[in-house]
C-alpha cells in the first residue's frame, strides 16, 4: 500500500496543510507525519476480506496511530457482482474509524452510483483531468460533475497533481477545496504557498452547507495522553490549530487550543510543571456539533462562549464519535457568502 500524495494535501481556502503523504513499506512500517494521512487502497484488497487488510491495521497500531487519522483512497474499478461484498468491507472500515475516499472519480475509478451509495468523505479527480483543465472544456465539465456529486453527498473533492496556477483558479471556481501537487509543495522554508484567487472570479454560493461539508480531519490523541505528547503534535505542523483528546471509542473528551495550550508551556518552568502530566488538565470541554448542523447554526454555537469564539468545533456522528473539526474561519466565510 502506498500514498496517492507526493506532496501535502492543502486546503485551497486557507493554505493549511491538512494531510501528509504516508507509506506502508515492505516491512509493514508506516511512515507518516503526525497529521492525518492518505493511503491508497486497491478495491481488490477490500474484496479479499479482513485478512488482506490486517497489515494495514497492524501498521497503524505499531505506529501508535488511530484509523480516524487515515483517509483510505480506494483505487480501481469494482465489478457489478462484487458490489455487495465491497459495501460490506467499506462498512467495516468505516465502523473501525477510517475515513473513506475514491480515486479517479468520473473516469476510470468506481462507478458514480457506487460512489454515492458508500457515502465517502473524499472524492479525488483523475490527475489527467486536472492536467487538462482549464484548456479543455470537456475535462472541466467532468470536474464540475464530480463537484456536484460531492456536494450532494457532503464530501470533499481533491484535485491531485496540480502544477499550474490556472488549474488552481479553475478548481477553486468549481468548488474544489483540496489539492496537492508540485505547485503546492513546501518551499525551502517548509511553507506551502497557495495562489490567491482572482478578485473578479465568481464565487459559488452554497446556501446553508452542513458542517460535514466543511470538515477537515482532526489531530487526535488518547484522552490519557501526556501534555508533552500534545506539544510534540503541535510542533510538527504550524497549521494545526487544535488537538482533540478522544476515548477508546473516538468520542471527544477534551479540546486543546493551540494558542492557549502552548502559552502554558511558554511560562517559566512551564514544561516542568505540565510536560509529564495528563494533557487533559489543560484541555477545555470539546465544543461539538452534529455533522448535519448548518453553517449558520454552527456559527451561533461558536459564539456562545466569547472566550472561545475562535476555537475549532468538533464534528460528531450519530454515536458522538469525532469525525473531524471545522474551523470558525471557514464558517465565517460561508455565512458571509450567504448574507452577501
C-alpha positions as CSV (number, residue, x, y, z in Angstrom):
1,X,0.0,0.0,0.0
2,X,1.2,3.5,-0.8
3,X,0.1,7.1,-0.7
4,X,-1.5,8.9,-3.6
5,X,0.2,12.1,-2.3
6,X,3.6,13.1,-3.4
7,X,3.2,16.4,-1.5
8,X,1.0,17.7,1.3
9,X,-2.8,17.9,0.9
10,X,-3.6,21.6,1.1
11,X,-6.8,23.5,1.8
12,X,-7.1,26.0,-1.1
13,X,-9.3,28.3,1.1
14,X,-6.8,28.7,3.9
15,X,-3.5,27.3,2.7
16,X,-3.4,24.9,5.6
17,X,-1.8,21.5,5.3
18,X,-4.5,19.0,6.5
19,X,-2.9,15.7,5.5
20,X,0.6,14.3,4.6
21,X,1.9,11.6,2.4
22,X,2.2,8.2,4.1
23,X,3.5,4.8,3.0
24,X,3.5,1.3,4.4
25,X,6.8,-0.2,3.2
26,X,7.7,-3.8,2.6
27,X,8.4,-4.4,6.3
28,X,5.0,-3.2,7.3
29,X,6.3,0.0,8.8
30,X,4.1,3.1,8.5
31,X,5.9,6.3,7.7
32,X,3.9,9.4,8.2
33,X,3.9,12.8,9.9
34,X,1.6,13.4,12.9
35,X,-1.0,15.0,10.7
36,X,-3.8,12.9,9.2
37,X,-2.5,10.7,6.3
38,X,-3.8,9.5,3.0
39,X,-3.2,6.0,1.8
40,X,-4.2,4.3,-1.5
41,X,-6.1,1.1,-1.0
42,X,-6.9,-1.0,-4.1
43,X,-10.5,-2.1,-4.2
44,X,-9.3,-5.7,-4.8
45,X,-7.7,-5.7,-1.3
46,X,-11.0,-4.8,0.3
47,X,-12.7,-7.5,-1.7
48,X,-10.1,-10.0,-0.5
49,X,-11.5,-9.8,3.1
50,X,-10.4,-8.9,6.6
51,X,-7.2,-10.9,6.3
52,X,-5.9,-8.8,3.4
53,X,-6.5,-5.6,5.5
54,X,-4.7,-6.9,8.6
55,X,-1.3,-5.5,7.6
56,X,-2.8,-2.0,7.4
57,X,-4.4,-2.2,10.8
58,X,-1.2,-3.6,12.3
59,X,0.9,-0.9,10.7
60,X,-1.3,1.8,12.3
61,X,-1.2,0.1,15.6
62,X,2.6,-0.2,15.7
63,X,2.9,3.5,14.7
64,X,0.6,4.5,17.5
65,X,-2.0,5.9,15.1
66,X,-5.8,5.5,15.1
67,X,-7.8,4.7,11.9
68,X,-9.6,8.1,12.3
69,X,-6.3,9.7,11.3
70,X,-6.2,7.9,8.0
71,X,-8.1,8.6,4.8
72,X,-8.2,5.4,2.6
73,X,-8.4,6.3,-1.0
74,X,-9.9,3.4,-3.0
75,X,-8.4,2.8,-6.4
76,X,-9.6,0.7,-9.3
77,X,-13.0,-0.4,-10.6
78,X,-15.5,-2.8,-9.0
79,X,-17.4,-5.3,-11.0
80,X,-21.2,-5.4,-10.6
81,X,-21.2,-8.8,-8.9
82,X,-18.6,-7.6,-6.3
83,X,-20.5,-4.6,-5.1
84,X,-22.3,-6.2,-2.2
85,X,-19.0,-7.6,-0.9
86,X,-17.3,-4.2,-1.3
87,X,-20.1,-2.4,0.6
88,X,-19.7,-4.8,3.5
89,X,-15.9,-4.3,3.5
90,X,-16.3,-0.5,3.4
91,X,-18.9,-0.5,6.2
92,X,-16.4,-2.5,8.3
93,X,-13.6,0.0,7.7
94,X,-15.9,3.0,8.4
95,X,-17.0,1.3,11.7
96,X,-13.4,1.0,12.8
97,X,-12.9,4.7,12.2
98,X,-11.3,5.1,8.8
99,X,-12.3,8.0,6.5
100,X,-13.0,6.7,3.0
101,X,-12.5,8.2,-0.4
102,X,-12.4,7.2,-4.1
103,X,-9.7,8.0,-6.6
104,X,-10.2,8.8,-10.3
105,X,-13.8,9.7,-9.8
106,X,-15.6,10.4,-13.1
107,X,-13.1,8.4,-15.2
108,X,-11.5,5.0,-14.5
109,X,-12.5,4.7,-10.9
110,X,-15.6,3.2,-9.3
111,X,-19.0,3.9,-10.9
112,X,-20.7,7.0,-9.7
113,X,-23.7,5.2,-8.3
114,X,-21.5,3.0,-6.3
115,X,-19.6,6.1,-5.0
116,X,-22.9,7.7,-4.0
117,X,-24.1,4.5,-2.2
118,X,-21.0,4.4,0.0
119,X,-21.2,8.0,1.4
120,X,-17.4,8.8,1.1
121,X,-15.5,11.5,2.8
122,X,-13.4,12.4,-0.2
123,X,-13.6,12.2,-4.0
124,X,-10.3,12.6,-5.9
125,X,-10.4,13.7,-9.5
126,X,-8.3,11.8,-12.1
127,X,-4.9,13.5,-12.3
128,X,-5.2,13.6,-16.1
129,X,-8.5,15.5,-15.8
130,X,-6.7,18.1,-13.6
131,X,-3.9,18.4,-16.1
132,X,-6.3,19.1,-18.9
133,X,-8.1,22.0,-17.2
134,X,-8.6,24.8,-17.8
135,X,-7.8,24.5,-21.5
136,X,-10.2,21.6,-22.2
137,X,-13.9,22.3,-21.6
138,X,-14.6,18.6,-21.5
139,X,-12.3,18.0,-18.6
140,X,-13.8,21.0,-16.8
141,X,-17.2,19.5,-17.3
142,X,-16.1,16.2,-15.8
143,X,-14.7,18.0,-12.8
144,X,-17.8,20.1,-12.4
145,X,-20.0,16.9,-12.4
146,X,-17.8,15.4,-9.6
147,X,-18.1,18.6,-7.5
148,X,-21.9,18.5,-7.9
149,X,-22.0,14.8,-6.8
150,X,-19.7,15.6,-3.8
151,X,-22.0,18.5,-2.7
152,X,-24.9,16.1,-2.7
153,X,-23.0,13.6,-0.6
154,X,-21.4,16.1,1.8
155,X,-18.0,15.0,0.6
156,X,-14.8,16.9,-0.3
157,X,-13.2,17.0,-3.7
158,X,-9.4,16.6,-4.2
159,X,-7.5,17.9,-7.2
160,X,-4.3,15.8,-7.4
161,X,-1.2,16.7,-9.3
162,X,-1.7,20.4,-9.5
163,X,1.2,22.0,-11.5
164,X,-0.1,25.4,-12.7
165,X,-1.9,28.4,-11.2
166,X,-4.7,28.3,-13.8
167,X,-5.5,24.8,-12.6
168,X,-5.9,26.1,-9.1
169,X,-8.1,29.0,-10.3
170,X,-10.5,26.7,-12.3
171,X,-10.6,24.1,-9.5
172,X,-11.4,26.8,-6.9
173,X,-14.0,28.3,-9.1
174,X,-15.7,24.9,-9.5
175,X,-15.8,24.4,-5.7
176,X,-12.8,22.1,-5.3
177,X,-11.4,22.7,-1.9
178,X,-8.5,20.3,-1.5
179,X,-5.4,19.9,-3.8
180,X,-1.9,18.6,-3.9
181,X,0.9,18.6,-6.4
182,X,4.2,20.3,-7.4
183,X,2.7,23.8,-7.3
184,X,1.7,23.3,-3.7
185,X,4.9,21.6,-2.5
186,X,6.6,23.2,0.5
187,X,9.2,25.8,-0.3
188,X,12.8,25.9,1.1
189,X,11.3,27.4,4.3
190,X,8.9,24.5,4.7
191,X,5.9,26.7,4.0
192,X,3.1,26.0,1.4
193,X,2.0,28.9,-0.7
194,X,-1.4,28.8,-2.3
195,X,-2.0,31.2,-5.3
196,X,-4.5,33.9,-4.3
197,X,-7.9,33.8,-6.1
198,X,-8.5,36.3,-8.8
199,X,-10.6,39.1,-7.4
200,X,-13.3,39.1,-10.1
201,X,-13.6,35.3,-10.0
202,X,-17.2,34.3,-9.5
203,X,-17.8,32.8,-6.1
204,X,-20.0,29.8,-5.8
205,X,-22.5,30.3,-3.1
206,X,-23.9,27.3,-1.1
207,X,-26.9,28.1,0.9
208,X,-26.6,26.7,4.4
209,X,-24.0,24.0,3.9
210,X,-23.8,21.3,6.6
211,X,-20.6,21.3,8.7
212,X,-19.7,17.9,7.4
213,X,-19.1,19.7,4.0
214,X,-16.5,21.9,5.8
215,X,-15.0,19.1,7.7
216,X,-11.2,18.6,7.9
217,X,-9.5,15.7,9.7
218,X,-8.8,16.3,13.4
219,X,-5.4,15.6,15.0
220,X,-6.4,13.4,17.9
221,X,-4.6,11.9,21.0
222,X,-5.9,9.4,23.5
223,X,-7.7,11.1,26.5
224,X,-4.9,9.9,28.8
225,X,-2.1,11.4,26.7
226,X,0.6,13.4,28.4
227,X,0.9,17.1,27.8
228,X,4.3,16.7,26.2
229,X,2.8,14.4,23.5
230,X,0.4,17.3,22.6
231,X,3.4,19.7,22.5
232,X,5.1,17.3,20.0
233,X,1.9,17.1,17.9
234,X,1.6,20.9,17.7
235,X,5.3,21.2,16.9
236,X,5.1,19.1,13.8
237,X,3.0,21.5,11.7
238,X,2.2,25.2,12.4
239,X,-1.2,24.9,10.7
240,X,-2.5,22.5,13.4
241,X,-5.0,24.7,15.4
242,X,-6.2,22.1,17.9
243,X,-5.7,18.6,19.2
244,X,-8.7,16.7,20.3
245,X,-8.5,14.2,23.1
246,X,-10.7,11.1,22.5
247,X,-11.6,8.0,24.4
248,X,-11.2,4.4,23.1
249,X,-14.4,4.8,21.1
250,X,-13.2,8.1,19.5
251,X,-15.6,10.2,21.5
252,X,-14.2,13.7,22.2
253,X,-13.3,14.3,25.8
254,X,-11.2,17.4,25.6
255,X,-10.0,20.1,23.2
256,X,-6.6,21.7,23.3
257,X,-6.5,25.1,21.5
258,X,-3.0,25.7,20.1
259,X,-2.5,29.3,21.4
260,X,-3.8,28.7,25.0
261,X,-2.1,25.3,25.3
262,X,1.3,26.4,24.2
263,X,1.1,29.5,26.2
264,X,1.0,27.3,29.3
265,X,4.4,26.0,28.3
266,X,5.9,29.4,27.4
267,X,5.9,30.5,31.0
268,X,8.9,29.8,33.2
269,X,9.1,26.2,34.3
270,X,6.1,25.5,32.1
271,X,7.4,22.2,30.7
272,X,8.4,21.0,34.2
273,X,5.0,21.8,35.6
274,X,2.9,20.3,32.8
275,X,5.0,18.1,30.5
276,X,4.7,14.7,32.3
277,X,1.2,15.3,33.4
278,X,-2.1,14.5,31.5
279,X,-2.9,16.9,28.8
280,X,-6.5,16.7,29.9
281,X,-5.5,19.1,32.8
282,X,-5.1,21.9,30.3
283,X,-7.9,20.9,28.0
284,X,-11.2,22.7,27.5
285,X,-14.5,20.8,27.1
286,X,-14.9,20.0,23.4
287,X,-17.4,22.2,21.6
288,X,-19.3,19.6,19.5
289,X,-21.8,19.9,16.7
290,X,-23.6,17.1,14.9
291,X,-22.3,16.6,11.3
292,X,-25.7,17.8,9.8
293,X,-25.6,21.2,11.6
294,X,-26.0,24.1,9.1
295,X,-23.1,26.6,9.0
296,X,-25.2,29.4,10.5
297,X,-26.3,27.3,13.4
298,X,-22.7,26.2,14.0
299,X,-21.6,29.9,14.0
300,X,-24.2,30.6,16.7
301,X,-22.8,27.7,18.7
302,X,-19.3,29.1,18.3
303,X,-20.4,32.5,19.6
304,X,-21.9,31.3,22.8
305,X,-18.6,31.5,24.7
306,X,-16.9,34.8,24.0
307,X,-13.6,33.4,25.4
308,X,-13.5,30.6,22.9
309,X,-15.3,32.1,19.9
310,X,-12.5,31.1,17.5
311,X,-11.9,27.6,18.9
312,X,-12.3,24.7,16.4
313,X,-15.7,22.9,16.6
314,X,-15.6,19.1,16.8
315,X,-17.9,17.5,14.3
316,X,-19.5,14.3,15.6
317,X,-21.6,11.5,14.1
318,X,-24.8,9.9,15.4
319,X,-22.8,7.9,18.1
320,X,-20.9,11.1,19.3
321,X,-17.7,9.9,17.6
322,X,-15.2,12.6,16.4
323,X,-15.4,12.8,12.6
324,X,-13.1,15.8,12.4
325,X,-13.1,19.5,13.0
326,X,-14.5,22.6,11.4
327,X,-12.6,25.9,11.7
328,X,-14.6,29.0,12.6
329,X,-12.8,31.0,9.9
330,X,-14.4,28.6,7.4
331,X,-17.8,29.1,8.9
332,X,-17.4,32.9,8.8
333,X,-16.6,32.7,5.0
334,X,-19.7,30.6,4.4
335,X,-22.0,32.8,6.4
336,X,-20.6,35.9,4.8
337,X,-21.3,34.4,1.4
338,X,-24.9,33.5,2.4
339,X,-25.6,37.0,3.6
340,X,-24.0,38.9,0.8
